[in-house]
Amino acid sequence: MPGWELIDNKEKKNLIKIFSQSNGVMFAHGFDKRRNYIFRVRNFEKAIARFLKVKYCVATTSGTMAQYVALKALGIKMGDEVMTQAFTFVATAESSIEAGAKLNIINIDETLNIDLKELRRNITKKTKVLITVPMLGNPCNIDEIKKITRKFNVKILEDACESLGAKFKKKYVGTVGDVGIFSLDFAKTITTGEGGLIVTNNKKIYKFCRQYIDHGHENNPKLSRGKDTRKFHGLNLRMTELQAAVGIAQLKKMNFILKKNKNNKKLLKKLISNNKNISFRIILDKDELSDTLIFFLANKQKALIFSKLFLKYGYSTKNLPDAIDWHFAGTWKHMRKFITNTDKTFRPSKNLLERAIAIPIFVKDKEKKIKKVALTINKILAKIK
């Protein structure tokens, strides 16, 4: 499933090099001679940009902060409307709220991504930014989304935190909108422990993000750090050399992760596909991330019984149904005053999510293990027909 499965001596060696090659300099900047002019954060950003085929990348402390900074770069101010979907991690809402936005949240469809019909009905000139969320590896139909948003001059922020490596029509998710973000926490495709990425092809957005995460530093090459110029204030949201060292090692494993995810998911799906009492999540592109297999049961009760029995056999589900409270807007009562529509709006999403089961796909699982998981799933499904 995530990069933590593959942490080994390659990450360890890269960390040791900070001390053997760069005399322990863990800052992303400065101490040029002491660090032997090796800048790991900058190198990691360049490597990510090359992999994603995008012009610019800014590494930061988390996916949440990547989104917060991206929203600021898109000009979100107090009271502006940000639109997103009802199924997403709570950080999508939190970062929008911290940027000053009011949230207009709309339903999902059986892709478990944004419902395009609802998007067409709800988007208006008041909407400043649409946050698309290719949830759990499934790309959004970004082409149709762009057609809809273009009519209202709405900017697109792709919250691809859970989908690094997925593609839609040969383009990586996160690289097609105005700006995209990714998470590098311990359960993501690749990990730096904690960390986030902002990617864009827009130089103005890039420059804002680069400066904002560094107290507003313009990094004027003609001036020392202490005399550097600035046009606006920012925060300290910089990635460390330690995180970048791990990220550089992890990124080299990306293609292996994507291939194993795809093969393992394909096998598991094939082995349980004869069950007539389940239906699978609609996937929009074969180049999905493939780290999660999601299917729907007839109702909430059957989904809960399935998850309890699955756990009893020694297996766990991913986000559904056990972590639904952190991923569904209908449960966010503590943030309701920032959401412009009531929880009744989310009934279609609730009905889908409550009967969904998310099975994690692990990179290191062998065929024998996958067959055992499939046998367990089939056995449980036979019991709860």
Secondary structure, DSSP 8 states (H G I E B T S, - for coil): --GGGG--HHHHHHHHHHHHTTTT--SSSS-TTTTTT--HHHHHHHHHHHHHT-SEEEEES-HHHHHHHHHHHTT--TT-EEEEESBS-HHHHHHHHHTT-EEEEE-B-TTSSB-HHHHHHH--TTEEEEEE--GGG----HHHHHHHHHTTT-EEEEE-TT-TT-EETTEETTSSSSEEEEE-BTTSSS--BS-EEEEES-HHHHHHHHHHTBTT----TTS-GGG---SS---B-B--HHHHHHHHHHHTTHHHHHHHHHHHHHHHHHHHTT-TT-EE---S-TTS---EEEEE-SSHHHHHHHHHHHHHTT---SSTTTTGGGTBGGG-GGGGGGBSS-GGGGHHHHHHHTTEEEEE--TT--HHHHHHHHHHHHHHHHHT-
